[in-house]
């Protein structure tokens, strides 16, 4: 019996888009494109507003890329969002600890 190419194979995720590309793999490519666009906005010299937009876009896409760099490309939308939330939560906790501990650690050196 021939296998229907539109049906998932036993090991394949059923949440893949019709192109066969899972959500996480698509988001990886979108994040890289956003980072390239943000670099172009930062490099332009005609508008300070575009510079600020590029800078904010670079910061946001970098944080999401840091987290999504650890998400397997074959992950579906639901699992990707769960891992993104958990990863951004971890990043927030690390930043908060750094802000809270910086004065204490600075006073240790005095």
C-alpha positions in Angstrom: 0.0 0.0 0.0 1.4 3.4 -1.0 1.9 6.1 1.6 -0.1 9.3 1.2 2.4 12.2 1.3 -0.2 14.4 2.9 -0.5 12.2 5.9 2.2 12.3 8.6 4.5 9.4 9.0 4.5 7.7 12.4 7.3 9.9 13.8 6.2 13.1 12.2 4.3 15.8 14.1 0.8 16.4 13.0 1.0 20.1 13.8 3.3 20.9 10.9 2.1 23.4 8.4 1.1 22.4 4.8 4.7 23.4 3.8 6.0 20.7 6.2 7.9 23.3 8.3 7.1 23.2 12.0 6.4 26.5 13.8 9.8 26.6 15.7 11.8 26.3 12.5 9.7 29.1 10.9 10.2 31.3 13.9 14.0 30.7 13.8 14.0 32.1 10.3 11.7 35.1 11.1 14.0 36.0 14.1 17.1 36.0 11.9 15.3 38.2 9.4 14.2 40.6 12.1 17.7 40.8 13.4 19.0 41.6 9.9 16.3 44.3 9.5 17.2 45.8 12.9 20.8 46.0 11.9 19.9 47.8 8.7 17.7 50.2 10.7 20.5 50.9 13.1 23.0 51.4 10.3 20.9 54.0 8.4 21.8 57.6 9.1 18.7 59.4 7.9 16.2 59.0 10.8 16.8 58.8 14.5 13.3 57.4 15.0 14.2 54.4 12.7 17.5 54.0 14.6 15.5 53.7 17.9 13.0 51.3 16.3 15.9 49.2 15.0 17.6 49.2 18.4 14.4 48.1 20.3 13.8 45.5 17.6 17.3 44.2 18.0 16.9 43.9 21.8 13.6 42.1 21.6 14.6 39.7 18.8 17.9 39.0 20.6 16.1 37.9 23.8 13.7 35.8 21.9 16.5 34.3 19.8 18.5 33.5 23.0 15.5 31.4 24.2 14.5 30.0 20.9 18.1 28.9 20.2 17.4 26.1 22.7 14.1 25.0 21.2 14.3 22.1 18.8 13.3 23.2 15.2 10.7 20.4 15.0 8.7 21.8 18.0 5.0 22.7 17.3 3.4 26.0 18.2 2.0 25.1 21.6 5.2 23.5 22.9 7.3 26.4 21.4 5.2 29.0 23.3 5.5 27.0 26.5 9.2 26.8 26.2 9.4 30.5 25.2 7.5 31.5 28.3 9.6 29.4 30.5 12.8 30.6 28.9 11.9 34.3 29.1 10.9 33.7 32.8 14.4 32.3 33.4 16.0 35.3 31.7 13.8 37.7 33.8 14.8 35.9 37.0 18.5 36.1 36.1 18.2 39.8 35.4 16.3 40.5 38.6 18.9 38.6 40.6 21.7 40.5 38.9 20.0 43.8 39.8 19.3 42.8 43.4 22.8 41.3 44.0 24.9 44.0 42.3 24.9 46.4 45.2 25.6 43.6 47.7 28.5 42.3 45.6 29.8 45.8 45.1 29.9 46.4 48.8 31.9 43.2 49.4 34.8 44.7 47.5 35.1 47.7 49.8 
